[in-house]
Amino acid sequence: MSAPQLVEHFFRHEYGRLVAILCRRVGEQHIEAVEDAVQSALMAALESWTVSGPPDNPSAWLFRVAYNDLVGTLRRGLRRRRLLEQYSGDPIDSGEMGPEFLAAEDVQDDLLRMLFVCCDPAIPERSQLVLALKSLCGFDIREIALRLFISEGNVYKLLTRARSRLRKFPPRTDWPGGAKWSPRLPAVHKILYLLFTEGYLSSHSASAIRRELCDEAIRLATILAEHPTGQTTETFALLALMHLHAARMTARQDGSGGLILLEEQDRDLWDRNEIHVGLAWLARSAQGDVFSRYHAEAGIAAEHCLAPSLKETRWEKVVEFYTLLERIASSPIHKLNRAVAVAEWKGPAAGLAVLDGFEPPAWLAGSYIWSAVLADLHRRCGNADSANRYQVLALNAAPTPAVKQLLQRRSQQSRPW
């Protein structure tokens, strides 16, 4: 692994941990200074490791550089004297921060705590998501905008609002546990879901799939599931969904990194162990009366994983799950996906009938997903003019080269995603 690749690897694996640990030390009201220090450490790593190679303990090296940079920044702030009385010791030397610290259980608690801090109910939901994706997951502004279907300008506004809340009302330090944290759990689930989704179908132009993000989402969700605060059936269902999707990850890309359609995938490449783990979490999620959107989506993923072939998929069950999903978490995306499933079960005309008279919201109407589905359904119905019109719209709206290539290949096929 080259130095730039190693820095990218540690950026995705250490960014959130460093932010969480440093925020716990100096307070979330200084989150901007913390993020700047972590970013500076990663830039320093790129310069230093390229010349002299990575150190024996890259994680400790990054922490030491980020911490020293942060202490220097706070020392220069005249209004932070009280804080510096507590954190104005000598900079950390290379031996103080060993691997045992970064591997300790309190680091996991710091990560969870930071997730819950981001989900302060006094912060609007969109701002919660933006704060967590930016500060804890390392997403850039463009990635957040694409995932939340908002402009980059709005992302900056939402981020500013969330940081302002943390500056004015720093969170208490009574983590882990406590009843005050439980109401934040749904927002934590949503953040982990978005993190996994970005990895599974990336908005990053250089990579269609970012496995490291999926791995990080699974890791954080597992930590959550092992903590008393997060031991709910929704958490278990979310983990099931992640593992069942991750099982098909390898088969979703060709040798050049392009996306592979479902019907083209070699099912022998699907990870049977991941499927087994996902089904185990799904079974655990069924031990209760709650049925969430994550249960429905995990059920859909399970149907795909258990089907011997595309033709033998139980599409009626998939449609049933999408119908439930629309009731639980109404969204035009779920309606669109149900139309695709109905088309596989009863034919493309039936799929189009699901969308008959439906007016999508502007954010969906302007996305490649809406146009791509309509292009496919019209093509399969023999409506060439409509299919071509929607195909052009889809190609123009494609966010990455990989998606554009998939759409172009899709126009030669007549099967589902």
Secondary structure as GFF3:
##gff-version 3
##sequence-region A 1 417
A	DSSP	alpha_helix	3	26	.	.	.	ID=ss1
A	DSSP	three_ten_helix	28	30	.	.	.	ID=ss2
A	DSSP	alpha_helix	31	52	.	.	.	ID=ss3
A	DSSP	alpha_helix	58	75	.	.	.	ID=ss4
A	DSSP	three_ten_helix	78	80	.	.	.	ID=ss5
A	DSSP	alpha_helix	81	87	.	.	.	ID=ss6
A	DSSP	alpha_helix	99	102	.	.	.	ID=ss7
A	DSSP	alpha_helix	105	118	.	.	.	ID=ss8
A	DSSP	alpha_helix	125	135	.	.	.	ID=ss9
A	DSSP	alpha_helix	141	148	.	.	.	ID=ss10
A	DSSP	alpha_helix	152	168	.	.	.	ID=ss11
A	DSSP	three_ten_helix	179	184	.	.	.	ID=ss12
A	DSSP	alpha_helix	185	200	.	.	.	ID=ss13
A	DSSP	alpha_helix	211	226	.	.	.	ID=ss14
A	DSSP	three_ten_helix	228	230	.	.	.	ID=ss15
A	DSSP	alpha_helix	233	246	.	.	.	ID=ss16
A	DSSP	three_ten_helix	250	252	.	.	.	ID=ss17
A	DSSP	three_ten_helix	262	264	.	.	.	ID=ss18
A	DSSP	three_ten_helix	267	269	.	.	.	ID=ss19
A	DSSP	alpha_helix	272	285	.	.	.	ID=ss20
A	DSSP	alpha_helix	293	306	.	.	.	ID=ss21
A	DSSP	alpha_helix	315	328	.	.	.	ID=ss22
A	DSSP	alpha_helix	332	346	.	.	.	ID=ss23
A	DSSP	alpha_helix	348	355	.	.	.	ID=ss24
A	DSSP	alpha_helix	362	365	.	.	.	ID=ss25
A	DSSP	alpha_helix	368	381	.	.	.	ID=ss26
A	DSSP	alpha_helix	384	397	.	.	.	ID=ss27
A	DSSP	alpha_helix	401	410	.	.	.	ID=ss28
###
